[in-house]
Amino acid sequence: MTFAGFTQKDFDVFTIDGLEPKMSAIISSVRPKLEALGAEFVPLLSSLTGDSMFAHVAKHARRKVHAPKDTWVAFSADKRGYKKHPHFQIGLWGTHIFIWFALINEAVDKPILAERLKAQQGNWLGQLPSSVVWSTDHTKPDIIDTFDPEILERLAHIKKAEMLCGMIIHSQQAIEKGLDILKDIETTFTKIAPLYNIVLKND
């Protein structure tokens, strides 16, 4: 499937009550678009990172009662999974699209990765565009507009701490952009990819 842009229907799936009805809507409406975005951006992220990337579309297989509040495709250099590794994401909540570089709670060696970011903060922070936003919890839609050094301190010392950096596009804007949203995703990945290289390759 070729990505054809987002529609209001894609965001409306999160208003559906019940696990089975919501999952059915996600599978039929949203998942094919995430699969298409995965195929679209694997080559770019492989080029930007120097690693062979694999796309992992969220299956929400562990959910037995509560329906997902968001869904996504993640990109990592591990064919078997992404949660334990620094990775990238494209996904959506009912309110917006997100494009992230992510270190989530399950990432291994987080203290080491955090120290690498702290050591080179003066280099990468100034190179990020002012439009970049942050999150410290991938399970919530909340964002932080301005970088806080405490994010890295928590990442280094708190097991459940997370750091996500990237961009959000509000739902109506994402719909109006059509295929132009691909340009925004490409630009965002290009800007945040250096974070991946710092934490994994210590460049």
Secondary structure as the mmCIF struct_conf table of DSSP 4:
data_model
#
loop_
_struct_conf.conf_type_id
_struct_conf.id
_struct_conf.beg_label_comp_id
_struct_conf.beg_label_asym_id
_struct_conf.beg_label_seq_id
_struct_conf.end_label_comp_id
_struct_conf.end_label_asym_id
_struct_conf.end_label_seq_id
HELX_RH_AL_P HELX_RH_AL_P1 GLN A 8 ASP A 12
HELX_RH_3T_P HELX_RH_3T_P1 VAL A 13 THR A 15
BEND BEND1 GLY A 18 GLY A 18
HELX_RH_AL_P HELX_RH_AL_P2 LEU A 19 ALA A 25
HELX_RH_PI_P HELX_RH_PI_P1 ILE A 26 VAL A 30
HELX_RH_AL_P HELX_RH_AL_P3 ARG A 31 THR A 49
BEND BEND2 GLY A 50 ASP A 51
STRN STRN1 PHE A 54 VAL A 57
TURN_TY1_P TURN_TY1_P1 ALA A 61 ARG A 62
BEND BEND3 LYS A 64 HIS A 66
HELX_LH_PP_P HELX_LH_PP_P1 ALA A 67 PRO A 68
BEND BEND4 LYS A 69 LYS A 69
STRN STRN2 THR A 71 SER A 76
BEND BEND5 ALA A 77 ALA A 77
TURN_TY1_P TURN_TY1_P2 LYS A 79 ARG A 80
BEND BEND6 TYR A 82 TYR A 82
TURN_TY1_P TURN_TY1_P3 LYS A 83 LYS A 84
BEND BEND7 HIS A 85 HIS A 85
STRN STRN3 HIS A 87 LEU A 92
BEND BEND8 GLY A 94 THR A 95
STRN STRN4 HIS A 96 LEU A 103
TURN_TY1_P TURN_TY1_P4 ASN A 105 GLU A 106
TURN_TY1_P TURN_TY1_P5 VAL A 108 ASP A 109
HELX_RH_AL_P HELX_RH_AL_P4 LYS A 110 ALA A 119
TURN_TY1_P TURN_TY1_P6 GLN A 120 GLN A 120
HELX_RH_AL_P HELX_RH_AL_P5 GLN A 121 GLN A 127
BEND BEND9 LEU A 128 LEU A 128
TURN_TY1_P TURN_TY1_P7 SER A 130 SER A 131
STRN STRN5 VAL A 133 SER A 135
BEND BEND10 THR A 136 THR A 136
TURN_TY1_P TURN_TY1_P8 HIS A 138 THR A 139
BEND BEND11 LYS A 140 LYS A 140
STRN STRN6 ILE A 144 ILE A 144
BEND BEND12 ASP A 145 THR A 146
TURN_TY1_P TURN_TY1_P9 PRO A 149 PRO A 149
HELX_RH_AL_P HELX_RH_AL_P6 GLU A 150 HIS A 157
TURN_TY1_P TURN_TY1_P10 LYS A 159 LYS A 160
STRN STRN7 MET A 163 HIS A 170
HELX_RH_AL_P HELX_RH_AL_P7 SER A 171 LYS A 177
HELX_RH_3T_P HELX_RH_3T_P2 GLY A 178 ASP A 180
HELX_RH_AL_P HELX_RH_AL_P8 ILE A 181 LYS A 201
#
